[in-house]
Every structure is written in structure tokens, then in C-alpha cells.
């Protein structure tokens, strides 16, 4: 059941951002976002997907910063899931914001890459596609049922070369080392709240009620995962840390506590998308925090280099 957005969350947003930006976030919580998807270039290309959608009577529009992404303003998910495109794994239903971290990581053929919290596989399959299926990707998921869902999605998307480990990434042996790491960390989901006015201001975040205990538990997990990621990342190489939270406690503060002791620093994000999306102010220069709107979920992204 959806739960009322707690007053403490509203107060945290106001204290962090001020009244104007907090109001932007709260307005974003009321917006029902259109279906967005990504053409799976392991099996097809965006032009083919656009043609097939048009033939099915489904309107679409392009995304300026990612040619493989499409916005479907009118169609809902059941209609898209009924298409052969979906059944064949030629498309992946994915929020625009969640497409950003793999683009920032920029996986390349031949690189050894770790996805630390991979299920259900949207970012994992996107990284496989971005590398032309030629990166060596290890995908971790500690929950067995979720790891099986991850395997299913990888198979349907044609990303069969990905190694799935049913393992808590915090416990990965330091014997491993990686060229690049994606840590899309578990979080409170404070960027994905949906609170439509017609529901009386109630909202939920990824089916989870946000509490202070959840935020505090998430922070502990985030810090442990980031420490492990930086231990596994090769010196001189880069990783991406992301969450679907807009709270500084889960984003900038985590980085400020962990990075200095790991001899790592933030690399300013310079991807063209940074000028195309609605952003919130950040307290750590070079990072990006997306404001929830009618098109975007709230999302935080940082690129990190280990010295």
C-alpha cells in the first residue's frame, strides 16, 4: 500500500535544498512519467525499433543525449510488453535517469567491468550493449531470486557473456581487480517517489516506504560497498557511484567520508547530457543530481578515479 510521504522527508528536502528546489522535487513526485525504453543494440538498432513502434501505432520521440533511447508519451507498459520487440529482447524498458550511469562509465570492448548490485539487469545489459558485447562484465546480486531474474534478462537481451555471481559484493575477494566498476547502490529511493494528487498526496518509492531507519541502513550499506569497490578498482582507473536518491546523506556525504581514505577523487562529469537534463544543486562539485520531473526520476551520479 502507498504510504503518506513523511514530514521528516519534506523537512530534509527543505533543509538541504531550500524551499524553491524542495518544491520542484515535490512537484516531480506528483508526475506520472511516460514509458521510456532503450533499443538493445546487441540485437537491433534504434531505427528498426522506431519503425516497428510506428507500425504498431505507438508514437515515440527521441532523446537528444542518447540516440538509443525513446519516449512513448501515450502508450503504457502492457501495450509495449505485448510487442514482439519486447518478447525478443530487442528493447528494454528503463527510466531515462537510470540510463545515465552506464553512459558516464563508458564501457569499452576488452575492459574488465564489475556491476556490484546488478539485478534486474537494466544497467548491466546497457553496459554490454555499449561495449558491443565485448566487455568482460561480472554482475553481482546477493539475492538468489533476483540473481535468477538477472540471468533471465541477460539471456533475453543477448548478453550471454556476462558472468553472474550470486554474491554480496561487499564480500568479494580482494584477489579480484577491475578496470571499471558500476556501483548503483541500494538506497532509500527518495528520487523515485510517486505521489499523485488524486491519491490524496500518498506516495511510494519502489514499493518501499521511506523511513529514517531505511536511510540510515542504506548509508551503512553504501559506505561498505564503496569501500569494497575502491579496493577492487585498479589504480588509475575509474568507477561510477549512483543512487536513485536526492538526499545528500546518501550521496555527497558518503563520498566525502570514504574517498579521502581510499586515495580517490571525483572526476567532473562532462558528458553532453549534463546540459540537457533538469539538475539540482550539489555540495560536491563535479557530481550530478537529477531533479524528479515529468520525464526523469531523481538520480545522483558521480565519477570517481582512484590514484
Secondary structure, DSSP 8 states (H G I E B T S, - for coil): --EE--HHHHHHHHHHH-HHHHHHHHHHHT----EEEEE-TTT--HHHHHHHHHHTT---EE-TT-TTEEEESS--HHHHHTSHHHHTTSEEE--TGGGHHHHHHT--TT-EEEESS-TT-HHHHHHHHHTTT-SEEEEE-SSHHHHHHHHHHHHHTT-TT-EEE-S-GGG--TT--EEEEEEE-----TTS-B--GGGTTEEBBTTB---HHHHHHHHHHHHHHHHHHHHHEEEEEEEEEEES---GGGTHHHHHHHTGGGTEEEE----GGGGTS-EE--SSTT-EEE---SS---EEEEEEEE-
